[in-house]
Amino acid sequence: MNTNYLFLTIFLAVAIIFPLIPLAIAWAWARLFSPPKPGHEKLASYECGIDSTGPAQVQFQSHYYLYALVFLVFDVETIFLMPFAAAFLKLEFSAFLTLMVFLLLLVEGLVWAWAKGILAWK
């Protein structure tokens, strides 16, 4: 057997066994030392001494998350523009075309988000 394959085999074995050992220990600990979980009273949700009413799941307004996601996308994209701006005069024409395609896609995404009403704060 080639030493490269031996190294790869050992590496894969360690990569598989290493995370499984803590999981096996945690499973054994939970099975041996955890108290039994009695019925309805133990499993009932409890918050600040008040019995819960209504469903546990609350609907959130998704447009806040869309607004934040669009902000993050455009914020990260402006960071990608910084190397081009720093070396703009030294760039070749192909790099300039790549930058223009990148900016076109960025502006297209902005126009799409604006047309869909994602940027309108409600």
C-alpha positions in Angstrom: 0.0 0.0 0.0 1.3 3.4 -0.9 2.2 5.7 2.1 -0.1 8.5 0.7 -3.1 6.2 0.9 -2.1 5.0 4.4 -1.9 8.6 5.5 -5.3 9.3 3.9 -6.8 6.2 5.6 -5.5 7.2 9.0 -6.7 10.8 8.5 -10.2 9.7 7.5 -10.4 7.2 10.4 -9.4 9.9 12.9 -11.8 12.4 11.3 -14.6 10.0 11.7 -13.7 8.6 15.2 -12.8 11.9 16.8 -16.3 13.5 16.7 -18.0 10.2 17.4 -16.2 9.7 20.8 -17.7 12.8 22.5 -21.1 12.0 21.1 -20.9 8.4 22.4 -19.8 9.7 25.8 -22.7 12.2 25.9 -25.2 9.6 24.9 -24.0 7.1 27.5 -24.0 9.9 30.2 -27.5 10.9 29.3 -28.7 7.2 29.4 -27.0 6.4 32.7 -27.3 9.6 34.8 -30.2 11.6 33.5 -33.3 11.4 35.7 -36.4 10.0 34.0 -38.6 12.7 32.5 -42.1 12.3 34.1 -45.4 13.1 32.4 -47.2 16.3 31.4 -46.2 18.5 34.4 -42.5 18.1 33.7 -42.8 18.6 30.0 -45.1 21.6 30.2 -43.5 24.9 29.2 -42.9 27.3 32.1 -42.0 31.0 31.9 -41.7 33.3 34.9 -44.3 31.5 36.9 -47.1 32.0 34.4 -48.7 29.2 32.6 -48.2 29.5 28.8 -51.2 30.3 26.7 -51.5 30.0 22.9 -49.1 28.5 20.5 -45.4 28.6 21.2 -44.5 29.7 17.7 -44.9 33.4 16.9 -45.0 34.7 13.3 -42.4 37.3 12.6 -42.6 39.8 9.8 -40.3 38.5 7.1 -39.7 41.8 5.4 -37.4 42.9 8.2 -35.2 39.9 7.5 -35.3 40.6 3.7 -34.3 44.2 4.3 -31.4 43.0 6.5 -30.4 40.4 4.0 -30.3 42.8 1.1 -28.3 45.2 3.2 -25.7 42.5 4.0 -25.5 41.5 0.3 -24.8 45.0 -0.8 -22.5 45.7 2.1 -20.3 42.7 1.3 -20.4 43.6 -2.4 -19.0 47.0 -1.7 -16.1 45.4 0.2 -15.4 43.3 -3.0 -15.1 46.6 -4.9 -12.3 47.9 -2.7 -9.4 45.9 -4.3 -10.5 47.1 -7.7 -10.6 50.7 -6.5 -7.2 50.4 -4.9 -5.6 49.1 -8.1 -7.8 50.8 -10.7 -5.1 52.5 -12.7 -3.0 49.4 -12.9 -5.7 47.0 -14.1 -5.9 45.5 -17.5 -9.0 46.0 -19.7 -10.3 42.5 -18.9 -10.3 43.3 -15.2 -12.2 46.5 -16.0 -14.8 44.5 -18.0 -15.0 42.0 -15.1 -15.6 44.9 -12.7 -18.3 46.3 -15.0 -20.1 43.0 -15.2 -19.9 42.8 -11.4 -21.4 46.3 -11.1 -24.1 45.5 -13.7 -25.2 42.5 -11.7 -25.1 44.5 -8.5 -27.2 47.3 -10.0 -29.6 44.7 -11.5 -30.0 43.2 -8.0 -30.7 46.6 -6.6 -33.3 47.4 -9.3 -35.0 44.0 -8.7 -35.1 44.6 -4.9 -36.6 48.0 -5.5 -39.2 46.8 -8.0 -40.2 44.0 -5.6 -40.7 46.5 -2.8 -38.1 44.9 -0.5 -36.5 48.3 0.1 -39.7 49.9 1.2 -39.7 50.1 5.0 -43.1 49.2 6.4 
